[in-house]
Amino acid sequence: MAMKATDLLIISPPAIRPTSPPLAPALLKAFLSKRLPEASCHCLDLNLSFYQLAFRELKTGGIKIRLYDWDHEESAGRVVRAADYLKNEIPSAERIDEFHHWSTIFLSFERIFSAFMADMAVKIASGEAVPQRIRGLIEALALKVIERSPGAVAFSILFDCQMELALAIASIVKSRLPETLVLFGGARFGVDPHPERLLEGPAGPKGPKGPSALRPHRFIDAVVAGEGEPALYHIMRGLISGSMEEIYSAPNLIYRSDGSIERNDPAPAPSLDGLPVPDFSDLSLDEYLVPEPVLPYMTARGCPWGRCSFCTHHHSYLKYRQRPVELVVEDLAALKRAYGCRRFNLLDEMIPPGRLRRLGRAIKAAGIDICYSAYAKPVKAFDQTALCQAADSGCRLILWGVESASQRILDLMEKGTNAADMSVVLESARRCGIMNLVFVMFGFPGETEEEFLKTISFLEQHRQAVSALSKGTFVLLEGSRIYKNPERYGIKGLCPPISSGQGHDGLAIPAINYQVSSGLGPDEARRLYKRYLKRIEGIGLSPRLGAYRDHLLLLACSS
């Protein structure tokens, strides 16, 4: 269906896990529809479409992929069966091996296929030749935008791994619809200390013939860095009135003008009190790879702590703000009524103990029958009484920022946690019927091998309380506190950026290589991690539950 030249299409591009709908487009659509009733704004999840097209091509042999020692046909069949399993089966502790088997196959497919398609996407965006089958798949995604002829398209990008395909789709859209305004934004640009880099010149990997031919500024008109509501409000007003001046005066906007980069000042952080309920009505909730819909939701923006030395998430929002608890409860009830959904992931950076208590009491008082997860920091105030009250309101999964069992390392990280308290919190949650996903980070600068192993031992001691892990080695990112003051953390030298492993150079936020004056350096940490990975992955029900968190929530809700 064709849209009007004043219409906005908000796109979630590939490739991320296709298990739940994107939150940001739903938030932005609801906001714009409320503030500008005369505007027309729609959401399009091209990430889900990407996987659906891939499954179709696998079934017909249009795409050939080999996993493990299987041939193309067997690989395709097993991937399709794995997708079918994730779509239809709620995992259980009793049948966790079955979940592990199929989720491992699908995770392997995700990684291999997405990496290959990212390479092809960069070539397409650079004007290079790729196999016609591959070009056809990416063009099919772009055509879903082109056939609507919107006045503007906004690519909402959460992670680096979405950049390449977003660029390829944007390049095709711009070539067919040169008058359409193409915008990039989302949380990925909120944590990037230099979001203007995308518009400065060549991007992507250097090839044997020299610098990359990829020049995103030829098909991206502007980047929105930070929260999108204020910028899109001005842009939509400009589209409606035909005023380019209003469009390019939008707060948080980065754009090129006469060959130079311009960056507009941010607007004051919008209050969460007046925001409407997220609008998921454009998205096919029953088509995601999960047995029943799990909706994302945020009760607050920003981090109430904001001091962790390794973190860059504090860049995403101007300041921490909370939506009043009574409005949160009204939202959850409205979402349940509108979409028949009873499962929610609360995606706040972390929820403080007092707020979780108030929220739990309000949900219970309102009589809303829901099940939800939340992110939190394992501090003493999460005592057994507070956690059992949360469980009684439907909280069945908490994702805890444990990171390390060494108090010295926790203090260097500036986590504000106590290792002894963490033990009590995890065990209390378990006794209350709440499953625990634990975030751990190995190889923080200066960590010793003894401290590395202490964290593993801690997890093993609490094996019954740890349902899943989200694990990895430390990555030094530009914009973090440790990057700004490396000497304080025993870093004696910063080296040229290395690939983050999540995207092409120039498109991913770069990881920084470094040397340490004592303890484990990055290479030693990675070697230790590899050596002990089997032992680490023996903790929790399945190492895949750290990746498939929507399924972990469903498991917790059905236990």
C-alpha positions in Angstrom: 0.0 0.0 0.0 1.5 3.3 -1.0 2.0 5.9 1.6 2.0 9.7 1.2 5.1 11.9 0.9 4.4 13.1 4.4 4.4 9.6 5.9 7.1 8.1 8.1 8.1 4.5 8.1 10.1 3.3 11.1 12.2 0.2 10.3 13.8 -2.4 12.5 16.6 -3.8 10.2 18.3 -7.3 10.3 20.0 -9.1 11.7 19.1 -9.7 15.4 17.3 -12.5 17.1 13.8 -12.9 15.7 12.0 -13.8 18.9 10.2 -10.6 20.0 9.1 -7.4 18.4 11.3 -4.2 18.6 10.3 -1.7 21.2 11.7 1.5 19.9 9.5 1.7 16.7 6.4 0.9 18.8 7.3 3.7 21.2 8.0 6.2 18.5 4.8 5.4 16.5 2.7 5.9 19.7 4.4 9.2 20.5 4.1 10.7 17.1 0.5 9.5 16.7 -0.4 11.3 19.9 1.6 14.5 19.4 0.8 14.8 15.7 -2.6 13.2 15.0 -2.4 14.5 11.4 0.8 12.5 10.8 0.9 9.0 9.4 3.5 6.8 11.0 4.0 3.0 10.6 6.4 0.4 11.8 8.1 -2.3 9.7 10.1 -5.2 11.1 12.5 -6.1 8.3 14.4 -8.3 10.7 11.5 -10.7 11.0 11.0 -10.5 7.2 14.7 -11.3 6.7 14.5 -14.6 8.5 11.2 -15.5 6.9 12.7 -15.0 3.5 15.7 -17.0 4.5 13.6 -19.9 5.6 11.7 -19.8 2.3 15.0 -19.8 0.3 16.4 -22.7 2.5 13.3 -24.8 1.8 13.5 -24.2 -2.0 17.3 -24.6 -2.2 17.7 -20.9 -3.2 20.2 -20.5 -0.4 22.7 -23.2 0.4 24.5 -23.3 3.8 26.5 -26.0 5.5 26.5 -26.5 9.2 28.8 -28.9 11.1 29.5 -32.0 8.8 26.0 -31.9 7.2 25.5 -31.4 3.5 23.4 -28.4 2.2 20.1 -30.3 2.1 20.5 -31.7 5.6 21.7 -28.4 7.0 18.7 -26.6 5.5 16.3 -29.1 6.9 17.7 -29.0 10.4 17.7 -25.2 10.5 14.0 -25.1 9.4 13.2 -27.7 12.1 15.1 -25.7 14.7 13.1 -22.6 13.8 9.9 -24.6 14.1 11.0 -25.9 17.5 11.7 -22.3 18.8 8.4 -21.2 17.4 6.3 -23.9 19.0 8.0 -25.4 22.1 8.3 -23.8 25.5 11.5 -25.3 27.0 11.3 -27.2 30.3 14.0 -28.2 32.8 13.0 -31.8 32.2 13.6 -31.6 28.4 16.3 -29.0 28.4 18.6 -31.2 26.2 16.0 -30.9 23.4 16.0 -27.2 23.7 19.8 -27.1 23.8 20.0 -29.2 20.6 17.7 -27.1 18.5 18.8 -23.7 19.8 22.4 -24.6 19.2 21.6 -25.4 15.5 19.7 -22.2 15.1 22.3 -20.1 16.8 24.9 -21.5 14.5 22.7 -20.7 11.5 22.2 -17.1 12.8 25.9 -16.5 13.2 27.0 -17.9 9.9 24.2 -16.7 7.8 24.1 -13.2 9.3 27.9 -12.8 8.9 27.8 -13.8 5.3 24.8 -11.6 4.5 26.6 -8.7 6.3 29.5 -9.1 3.9 27.2 -9.2 0.9 25.3 -6.2 2.2 28.5 -4.1 2.4 29.3 -5.0 -1.2 25.7 -4.0 -2.3 25.9 -0.7 -0.4 29.3 -0.1 -2.0 28.0 -0.7 -5.5 29.9 -4.0 -6.0 28.5 -7.2 -7.6 27.1 -10.1 -5.5 25.3 -13.3 -6.5 21.9 -12.5 -7.8 20.1 -14.8 -5.3 21.7 -12.8 -2.5 21.0 -9.5 -4.1 17.4 -10.6 -4.7 16.9 -11.4 -1.0 18.1 -7.9 0.1 16.2 -6.2 -2.6 13.0 -8.0 -1.5 13.4 -6.4 1.9 14.0 -3.0 0.3 10.9 -3.4 -1.9 8.8 -3.6 1.2 9.8 0.0 1.8 9.8 1.1 -1.8 6.3 -0.1 -2.5 5.0 2.2 0.2 6.8 5.4 -1.1 7.1 7.0 2.3 8.3 10.6 2.8 10.8 9.5 5.3 12.3 6.2 6.5 13.9 5.9 9.9 16.2 2.9 10.6 16.0 2.1 14.3 19.3 0.3 15.0 19.9 -1.3 18.4 23.2 -3.2 17.7 26.2 -3.0 15.5 25.2 -6.2 13.8 22.3 -4.4 12.1 24.4 -1.8 10.4 25.5 -3.6 7.3 22.1 -4.8 6.2 20.5 -1.5 7.1 23.0 0.3 4.9 22.3 -2.1 1.9 18.6 -1.6 2.3 19.0 2.2 2.6 21.1 2.4 -0.5 18.5 0.5 -2.6 15.7 2.6 -1.2 17.5 5.9 -1.8 18.3 4.8 -5.4 14.6 4.2 -6.1 13.2 6.9 -4.0 15.7 9.8 -4.1 13.3 12.3 -2.6 12.7 10.1 0.5 14.5 11.3 3.6 16.6 8.5 5.0 17.5 8.6 8.7 19.6 6.3 10.9 19.1 6.3 14.7 18.5 4.1 17.7 20.4 3.0 20.8 23.5 2.0 18.8 24.1 5.7 18.0 23.3 6.7 21.6 26.3 4.7 22.9 28.6 5.7 20.0 30.9 8.6 21.2 31.3 9.7 17.6 28.0 9.0 15.7 29.0 11.5 13.1 31.6 9.1 11.7 29.0 7.4 9.6 28.6 10.6 7.5 32.2 11.6 7.3 33.5 9.5 4.4 34.4 6.0 3.4 33.4 3.3 5.8 33.8 -0.4 6.0 36.8 -2.7 5.5 39.7 -1.8 3.2 40.1 -4.2 0.3 43.0 -5.3 -1.8 42.4 -2.3 -4.1 42.5 0.2 -1.3 40.0 2.1 0.8 36.4 0.9 0.9 34.0 2.3 -1.7 31.2 2.5 0.9 30.1 6.1 1.4 27.0 6.1 3.6 26.5 9.8 3.3 25.5 9.4 -0.3 22.2 7.6 0.8 21.8 8.6 4.5 20.5 12.1 4.9 20.9 12.4 8.7 21.6 10.5 11.9 19.6 10.9 15.1 21.9 10.5 18.1 20.0 10.0 21.4 16.3 9.7 22.1 14.3 9.8 19.0 11.0 11.4 20.1 12.1 15.1 20.0 13.9 14.8 16.6 11.2 12.8 14.9 8.5 15.3 16.1 10.3 18.1 14.3 11.0 16.0 11.3 7.4 15.0 10.9 6.3 18.6 11.3 8.7 19.6 8.6 7.4 16.8 6.3 3.8 17.9 6.8 4.6 21.6 6.3 7.2 21.1 3.6 9.8 22.9 5.6 13.3 21.6 5.2 14.4 24.2 7.7 12.3 22.6 10.4 13.5 19.1 9.4 17.2 20.1 9.7 16.7 22.1 12.9 15.5 18.9 14.7 17.4 18.3 18.0 20.0 15.5 18.2 20.3 15.6 14.3 23.6 15.1 12.6 23.9 15.9 8.9 26.2 17.1 6.2 26.0 20.6 4.9 28.3 21.9 2.2 30.8 19.1 2.9 31.0 19.6 6.6 29.2 17.8 9.5 26.6 19.7 11.5 25.3 18.5 14.8 22.2 20.1 16.5 22.0 20.5 20.2 19.9 17.9 22.1 16.4 18.8 23.4 15.7 18.4 27.1 15.0 14.8 28.0 11.3 14.2 27.5 9.3 13.4 30.5 8.0 9.8 30.6 4.8 10.8 32.3 3.1 11.9 29.1 4.2 9.1 26.8 1.5 6.8 25.4 1.4 3.1 25.5 3.8 1.5 22.9 1.9 0.7 19.7 2.7 -2.8 18.3 -0.3 -2.9 16.0 1.8 -2.9 12.8 3.8 -5.9 13.9 2.7 -9.5 13.5 3.2 -10.7 17.1 2.3 -14.3 16.3 5.0 -14.7 13.7 8.1 -14.3 16.0 10.0 -17.4 16.8 8.6 -17.9 20.3 5.6 -20.1 21.4 3.7 -17.1 22.8 4.3 -13.4 22.4 6.7 -11.7 24.8 6.5 -7.9 24.7 9.3 -5.6 25.6 8.6 -2.6 27.8 10.6 0.0 29.7 9.5 1.5 33.1 12.4 4.0 33.1 15.1 5.3 30.8 18.8 5.6 31.7 20.6 4.0 34.6 20.1 5.0 38.2 23.7 4.0 39.0 25.6 5.1 35.9 29.0 4.5 37.4 30.2 1.1 36.1 33.6 1.8 34.7 33.3 -0.6 31.7 29.8 0.5 30.6 28.8 2.9 27.7 25.0 2.5 28.1 24.9 5.7 30.2 25.3 7.6 26.9 22.0 6.4 25.6 19.9 8.8 27.6 20.5 12.4 28.9 19.5 11.4 32.4 17.6 8.8 34.4 13.9 9.2 34.6 11.1 6.9 35.8 7.6 6.5 34.5 5.2 6.7 37.5 4.4 3.2 38.7 0.6 3.7 38.4 1.1 4.5 34.7 3.3 1.5 34.2 0.6 -0.8 35.6 -2.0 0.9 33.4 0.3 0.3 30.4 0.9 -3.3 31.1 -2.9 -3.9 31.5 -3.6 -2.0 28.3 -0.9 -4.1 26.4 -2.4 -7.3 27.8 -5.9 -6.2 26.6 -4.8 -5.1 23.2 -2.6 -8.0 22.2 -3.6 -10.8 24.6 0.0 -10.9 25.9 0.8 -12.0 29.4 4.6 -12.1 29.2 6.8 -9.0 29.4 10.5 -8.2 29.4 11.1 -5.1 31.4 14.2 -3.6 29.7 15.2 -0.9 32.1 19.0 -0.8 32.4 18.4 -1.9 36.0 15.4 -1.6 38.4 16.2 -0.4 42.0 14.9 -2.6 44.8 12.5 0.0 46.1 11.0 0.5 42.7 10.5 -3.2 42.1 8.7 -3.4 45.5 6.4 -0.6 44.5 5.8 -2.0 41.1 5.1 -5.5 42.4 2.6 -4.2 45.0 0.8 -2.1 42.3 0.6 -5.1 39.8 -0.8 -7.3 42.6 -3.3 -4.6 43.7 -4.5 -4.2 40.1 -5.1 -7.9 39.8 -3.1 -8.1 36.5 -2.2 -11.7 35.7 1.2 -11.4 34.0 4.6 -12.8 34.2 7.7 -10.7 33.7 11.5 -10.3 33.8 13.6 -7.4 35.0 17.3 -6.4 35.1 18.8 -5.6 38.5 22.0 -5.2 40.5 22.4 -7.9 43.3 22.5 -5.6 46.3 21.5 -6.3 49.9 18.1 -4.5 49.7 16.9 -7.3 47.4 16.2 -9.4 50.5 13.9 -12.5 50.6 10.8 -10.5 51.6 11.3 -8.1 48.6 12.0 -10.9 46.2 9.0 -13.0 47.3 6.8 -10.0 46.9 8.1 -9.5 43.4 7.5 -13.2 42.6 4.0 -12.9 43.9 3.3 -10.1 41.4 4.5 -12.3 38.5 8.3 -11.6 38.4 9.7 -15.0 37.4 13.1 -14.0 36.0 15.8 -11.5 37.1 18.9 -10.8 35.1 21.6 -9.8 37.6 24.8 -7.9 36.9 27.1 -10.0 38.9 30.2 -9.7 36.7 32.8 -11.0 39.2 33.1 -12.8 42.5 36.3 -10.8 43.4 35.5 -7.8 45.6 38.7 -6.1 44.4 37.5 -6.4 40.8 34.0 -5.3 41.7 35.4 -2.2 43.3 37.6 -1.5 40.2 34.4 -1.9 38.1 32.7 0.5 40.5 29.7 -1.8 40.6 28.6 -0.8 44.0 28.0 -4.4 45.0 29.3 -6.8 47.7 30.3 -10.3 46.8 28.9 -11.7 50.0 25.5 -10.0 49.4 25.4 -11.4 45.9 25.4 -15.0 47.2 22.4 -14.2 49.5 20.5 -12.4 46.8 20.8 -15.3 44.3 19.8 -17.9 46.8 16.9 -15.8 48.1 15.5 -15.3 44.5 15.7 -19.1 44.0 13.8 -19.8 47.2 11.1 -17.3 46.1 10.6 -19.1 42.7 12.5 -16.5 40.6 15.0 -17.8 38.0 18.3 -16.0 37.8 20.3 -15.1 34.7 23.7 -14.0 35.7 25.9 -11.6 33.7 29.6 -12.4 34.2 32.7 -10.7 32.7 36.1 -12.4 32.7 39.4 -10.7 32.2 38.7 -7.2 33.5 42.1 -5.3 33.3 44.4 -6.4 36.1 42.3 -9.4 37.1 44.5 -12.3 38.2 44.0 -16.0 37.2 43.1 -16.7 40.8 40.3 -14.1 40.6 39.2 -15.4 37.2 38.8 -18.9 38.8 37.2 -17.5 41.9 34.3 -16.3 39.7 33.9 -19.7 38.2 34.0 -21.3 41.6 31.3 -18.8 42.9 29.0 -19.8 40.0 29.5 -23.5 40.7 28.8 -23.0 44.4 25.5 -21.4 43.4 24.7 -23.8 40.6 21.2 -24.5 41.9 20.4 -20.8 41.9 21.9 -19.9 38.5 19.5 -20.9 35.7 21.5 -19.2 32.9 24.6 -17.2 32.2 25.4 -14.3 29.8 29.1 -14.4 29.7 32.2 -13.1 27.9 35.5 -11.4 28.2 36.0 -7.8 28.9 35.9 -5.4 25.9 37.3 -1.9 26.2 35.0 0.5 24.4 35.6 4.1 23.7 33.4 6.3 25.9 33.6 4.1 29.0 35.1 5.5 32.2 38.0 3.0 31.9 38.8 4.3 28.5 38.9 7.9 29.7 41.1 7.1 32.7 43.1 4.0 31.7 46.0 4.5 34.2 43.6 4.2 37.1 42.8 0.6 36.0 46.4 -0.5 35.4 46.3 0.0 31.7 49.7 1.2 30.5 49.0 1.5 26.8 46.1 1.8 24.4 46.6 0.2 21.1 44.9 0.8 17.7 41.3 -0.3 17.7 40.6 -4.0 16.9 37.5 -5.4 15.3 34.7 -5.8 17.8 33.7 -9.1 16.2 30.3 -7.6 15.7 30.7 -5.8 12.4 33.0 -4.3 9.8 35.6 -1.8 10.7 34.2 1.7 10.4 30.7 0.4 11.0 31.0 -1.1 14.4 31.9 0.8 17.5 35.5 -0.2 17.8 36.9 -2.2 20.6 40.3 -0.9 21.9 43.3 -3.1 22.3 45.4 -2.4 25.4 48.3 -3.6 27.6 48.2 -4.0 31.4 50.9 -3.3 34.0 49.9 -6.4 35.9 47.4 -9.3 35.9 45.7 -10.6 32.8 45.9 -8.8 29.5 43.3 -9.3 26.8 45.1 -12.1 25.1 45.7 -14.0 28.3 42.1 -13.5 29.4 40.8 -14.9 26.1 43.1 -17.9 26.4 41.9 -18.6 29.9 38.3 -18.2 28.9 38.7 -20.7 26.1 40.4 -23.1 28.4 37.6 -23.0 31.0 34.7 -22.5 28.6 33.4 -26.0 28.9 33.4 -25.8 32.7 31.7 -22.4 32.6 29.0 -23.7 30.2 28.3 -26.5 32.6 26.6 -23.9 34.9 23.0 -23.2 34.3 20.3 -25.3 32.5 21.7 -24.6 29.0 24.3 -22.1 27.7 21.8 -21.2 25.0 19.3 -19.7 27.4 21.6 -16.7 27.8 21.0 -16.0 24.1 17.3 -17.0 23.9 16.1 -15.0 26.8 12.4 -14.8 25.7 12.4 -18.6 25.9 14.1 -18.5 29.3 11.2 -16.2 30.5 8.6 -18.6 29.1 10.4 -21.5 30.9 10.4 -19.5 34.1 6.7 -18.6 33.7 5.7 -22.3 33.2 7.8 -23.7 36.1 
